Amino acid sequence: MMTDREIEIQYDEEPAEPPGPHSEEGVEVPFDRINPETLTNLIGEFVTREWEELGDSSFTLEQKIEQVRQQLKEGKAKIVFDMTTNTCNIIPGK
């Protein structure tokens, strides 16, 4: 659930078992191994998609990006690459 202070990254449905490094959830990509500009664009796409669905406009795009970047740094979120669809997503960390 979204609070007034930050986005909460969550699954639409809880996975049956915790995803492994090569499960259907994707391969984890360390955020610090991604080019900084690419990371900003990836997070920007994620937050515009997620916040748009939530209808929250109380934060600027830059603030949303920084919130997710901080969650990546703290391990509250992680980036995964789905090898089937060749797409990246940001999901809850462990």
C-alpha positions as CSV (number, residue, x, y, z in Angstrom):
1,M,0.0,0.0,0.0
2,M,1.2,3.5,-0.9
3,T,2.0,5.9,1.9
4,D,2.2,9.7,1.6
5,R,5.9,9.5,1.9
6,E,7.2,6.8,-0.4
7,I,6.2,4.1,-2.8
8,E,6.1,0.6,-1.5
9,I,7.4,-1.9,-4.0
10,Q,5.3,-5.1,-3.8
11,Y,4.2,-8.1,-5.9
12,D,0.8,-8.1,-7.4
13,E,0.6,-11.6,-6.0
14,E,2.9,-13.2,-3.5
15,P,5.2,-15.8,-5.2
16,A,4.5,-19.4,-4.2
17,E,8.1,-19.7,-3.0
18,P,10.9,-17.1,-2.7
19,P,12.5,-16.5,-6.1
20,G,16.0,-17.8,-6.6
21,P,18.6,-16.0,-8.7
22,H,17.5,-17.8,-11.9
23,S,13.8,-18.4,-11.2
24,E,10.8,-17.1,-13.2
25,E,11.1,-13.8,-11.4
26,G,14.3,-13.2,-13.3
27,V,18.0,-12.8,-12.8
28,E,18.9,-10.2,-10.2
29,V,21.0,-7.3,-11.6
30,P,23.1,-5.4,-9.0
31,F,22.0,-1.7,-9.4
32,D,25.5,-0.5,-8.9
33,R,26.6,-2.4,-12.0
34,I,24.2,-0.5,-14.2
35,N,25.3,2.7,-16.0
36,P,24.0,5.6,-13.8
37,E,22.1,7.2,-16.7
38,T,20.6,3.9,-17.6
39,L,19.6,3.3,-14.0
40,T,17.9,6.6,-13.7
41,N,16.0,5.9,-16.9
42,L,15.0,2.4,-15.7
43,I,13.8,3.8,-12.3
44,G,12.1,6.7,-14.1
45,E,10.1,4.3,-16.3
46,F,9.2,2.2,-13.3
47,V,8.0,5.1,-11.1
48,T,6.0,6.7,-13.8
49,R,4.3,3.4,-14.5
50,E,3.7,2.6,-10.8
51,W,2.7,6.0,-9.6
52,E,0.5,6.6,-12.6
53,E,-1.5,3.5,-11.6
54,L,-1.7,4.8,-8.0
55,G,-2.8,8.2,-9.1
56,D,-0.3,10.0,-6.8
57,S,1.0,13.3,-8.0
58,S,2.3,14.7,-4.8
59,F,6.0,14.0,-5.6
60,T,8.2,15.2,-8.5
61,L,9.7,12.6,-10.9
62,E,13.1,13.3,-9.4
63,Q,11.8,12.7,-5.8
64,K,10.2,9.4,-6.9
65,I,13.4,8.3,-8.6
66,E,15.4,9.1,-5.5
67,Q,13.0,7.2,-3.2
68,V,13.4,4.1,-5.4
69,R,17.2,4.6,-5.7
70,Q,17.4,4.7,-1.9
71,Q,15.3,1.5,-1.6
72,L,17.7,-0.2,-4.0
73,K,20.7,1.0,-1.8
74,E,19.0,-0.3,1.4
75,G,18.1,-3.7,-0.2
76,K,14.3,-3.0,0.1
77,A,14.1,-3.3,-3.6
78,K,16.0,-5.0,-6.4
79,I,16.3,-5.0,-10.1
80,V,15.6,-8.3,-12.0
81,F,15.9,-9.1,-15.7
82,D,13.4,-11.5,-17.2
83,M,15.3,-13.6,-19.7
84,T,12.0,-14.7,-21.4
85,T,10.6,-11.3,-22.1
86,N,14.0,-9.4,-22.1
87,T,12.6,-6.8,-19.7
88,C,13.7,-5.4,-16.4
89,N,11.6,-4.7,-13.4
90,I,12.0,-3.5,-9.9
91,I,10.6,-5.8,-7.2
92,P,10.7,-6.0,-3.4
93,G,14.1,-7.0,-1.9
94,K,14.5,-9.6,0.7
